[in-house]
Amino acid sequence: MAVYTTNLTIYTGTDFDQVFVLANDSDNSDFDLTGYTGIAKMKKHPGSLTATTFTTSFRDITGGEVKISLSQHQTSQIKAGRYYYDIILSKAGENTRVVEGDIIVKKSVTR
């Protein structure tokens, strides 16, 4: 599976959700997530020891839909700036990075 690159924007003090639809490289059909688990994290720098972990879920297992989210409380703890993130899927001890990119965190104006 190819690694998708998608850049995101998160506003502090708000709920954040993003859904990704994964596809098979060979025929562009929906990627079957049966048997997989997922994890997603964001860091200020790729080598940083501090990370924010997204809630990762599968909205449609056979349709390849992966959802990452952060609560209002979580986003209020993040400082504005540029971050990096990725999503890793695991199955039978094998880890595969499926999505990566930059995140711009912006301060919310209205609170």
TIPAVEX-272192 format. One record per residue (C-alpha): residue in three letters; y, z, x. Coordinates in steps of 0.2 Angstrom, whole numbers, padded with zeros to 4 digits, always signed. Example, Ala and Ser with C-alpha at 12.3 -4.5 7.8 and 13.67 -1.06 7.14 Angstrom:
ALA-0022+0039+0062
SER-0005+0036+0068
//
This chain:
MET+0000+0000+0000
ALA+0017-0004+0006
VAL+0030+0009+0008
TYR+0044+0007-0004
THR+0062+0012+0002
THR+0074+0018-0011
ASN+0090+0027-0009
LEU+0095+0041-0021
THR+0110+0051-0027
ILE+0109+0069-0032
TYR+0123+0079-0040
THR+0124+0098-0036
GLY+0121+0110-0051
THR+0112+0096-0061
ASP+0094+0093-0066
PHE+0087+0078-0056
ASP+0073+0067-0061
GLN+0067+0050-0053
VAL+0052+0040-0058
PHE+0044+0027-0047
VAL+0031+0014-0053
LEU+0019+0010-0039
ALA+0010-0007-0038
ASN-0005-0014-0028
ASP+0000-0025-0013
SER-0014-0038-0017
ASP-0009-0043-0035
ASN+0006-0032-0040
SER-0004-0023-0053
ASP-0001-0005-0057
PHE-0008+0007-0044
ASP-0021+0019-0051
LEU-0017+0037-0046
THR-0034+0044-0052
GLY-0040+0057-0039
TYR-0023+0058-0030
THR-0011+0072-0027
GLY+0007+0070-0022
ILE+0020+0079-0013
ALA+0039+0075-0010
LYS+0051+0084+0001
MET+0069+0081+0007
LYS+0076+0087+0024
LYS+0093+0086+0032
HIS+0085+0078+0047
PRO+0067+0071+0048
GLY+0062+0085+0061
SER+0071+0099+0052
LEU+0060+0114+0048
THR+0069+0118+0032
ALA+0065+0107+0017
THR+0068+0106-0002
THR+0052+0102-0011
PHE+0052+0092-0027
THR+0041+0095-0041
THR+0029+0080-0041
SER+0020+0074-0056
PHE+0011+0058-0062
ARG+0018+0052-0079
ASP+0005+0038-0081
ILE-0010+0040-0069
THR-0017+0022-0072
GLY+0001+0015-0073
GLY+0006+0021-0056
GLU+0021+0031-0062
VAL+0026+0045-0050
LYS+0040+0057-0055
ILE+0050+0069-0043
SER+0062+0082-0050
LEU+0073+0096-0045
SER+0080+0109-0057
GLN+0098+0113-0059
HIS+0095+0129-0049
GLN+0088+0120-0035
THR+0101+0107-0034
SER+0115+0120-0034
GLN+0107+0127-0018
ILE+0109+0111-0008
LYS+0125+0107+0002
ALA+0133+0090+0000
GLY+0129+0077+0013
ARG+0115+0065+0018
TYR+0097+0069+0018
TYR+0080+0060+0020
TYR+0065+0061+0009
ASP+0048+0054+0006
ILE+0033+0055-0006
ILE+0016+0057+0001
LEU+0000+0054-0009
SER-0017+0062-0004
LYS-0035+0057-0009
ALA-0051+0062+0000
GLY-0041+0069+0015
GLU-0031+0054+0018
ASN-0012+0055+0017
THR-0002+0039+0013
ARG+0017+0038+0012
VAL+0022+0028-0003
VAL+0041+0030-0005
GLU+0055+0035+0008
GLY+0073+0034+0009
ASP+0090+0042+0010
ILE+0098+0054-0002
ILE+0116+0057-0004
VAL+0120+0074-0012
LYS+0137+0075-0020
LYS+0146+0090-0027
SER+0148+0090-0046
VAL+0166+0089-0052
THR+0162+0096-0069
ARG+0153+0113-0070
//
